[in-house]
Amino acid sequence: MNAAVGLCADCRYARRVVSARGSEFWRCLRADDPALAGEFPKYPRLPVQRCRGYARRDASGTPS
């Protein structure tokens, strides 16, 4: 786990986004689910230490 990012670094629902200026953000794909409306921020404050939506990605990068 990347200490600066927290759980998002290896979550199957997180995607790293780099802006045109080189800034890095982490986007939560759980925020797109209408059934979970408002439960997950689109761009969570980092580092994320706890998240009830966390699901670890396997070593190959494929969701497990």
C-alpha positions as CSV (number, residue, x, y, z in Angstrom):
1,M,0.0,0.0,0.0
2,N,1.2,3.5,-0.9
3,A,1.2,5.4,2.4
4,A,0.4,8.7,0.6
5,V,-2.7,7.2,-1.1
6,G,-3.8,4.6,1.4
7,L,-6.3,1.9,0.4
8,C,-7.0,3.4,-3.0
9,A,-3.6,2.4,-4.2
10,D,-4.7,-1.3,-4.5
11,C,-8.5,-1.1,-4.6
12,R,-10.3,-2.5,-7.6
13,Y,-12.7,0.5,-7.6
14,A,-10.0,3.2,-7.7
15,R,-8.4,4.7,-10.7
16,R,-5.4,7.0,-10.8
17,V,-6.0,10.2,-12.8
18,V,-3.2,12.5,-14.0
19,S,-4.2,16.0,-15.1
20,A,-2.7,17.7,-18.1
21,R,-0.5,19.7,-15.7
22,G,0.8,16.5,-14.0
23,S,-1.3,16.6,-10.8
24,E,-2.3,13.1,-9.6
25,F,-5.8,12.3,-8.3
26,W,-7.5,9.0,-7.3
27,R,-11.1,8.5,-8.5
28,C,-13.5,6.2,-6.8
29,L,-15.7,4.2,-9.3
30,R,-18.1,3.3,-6.5
31,A,-19.3,7.0,-6.7
32,D,-20.7,6.3,-10.1
33,D,-23.2,3.6,-8.8
34,P,-26.7,5.2,-8.5
35,A,-27.6,2.6,-5.8
36,L,-24.8,4.0,-3.6
37,A,-25.7,7.6,-4.2
38,G,-23.7,9.9,-2.0
39,E,-22.0,7.2,0.0
40,F,-18.6,7.4,-1.8
41,P,-16.8,10.7,-2.8
42,K,-15.7,10.8,-6.4
43,Y,-12.3,12.0,-5.4
44,P,-11.7,11.0,-1.8
45,R,-9.3,12.9,0.5
46,L,-6.1,11.0,0.7
47,P,-4.7,8.9,2.3
48,V,-7.8,6.7,2.7
49,Q,-7.3,4.7,5.9
50,R,-10.8,3.0,6.1
51,C,-13.4,2.4,3.4
52,R,-16.4,0.1,3.6
53,G,-16.3,-0.2,-0.3
54,Y,-12.7,-1.3,-0.5
55,A,-12.0,-4.5,-2.4
56,R,-8.4,-5.5,-3.0
57,R,-7.2,-5.9,-6.6
58,D,-5.1,-9.0,-7.2
59,A,-1.3,-8.9,-7.9
60,S,-1.8,-8.9,-11.7
61,G,-4.0,-5.8,-11.5
62,T,-7.1,-7.7,-12.3
63,P,-10.1,-7.3,-9.9
64,S,-10.4,-10.3,-7.7
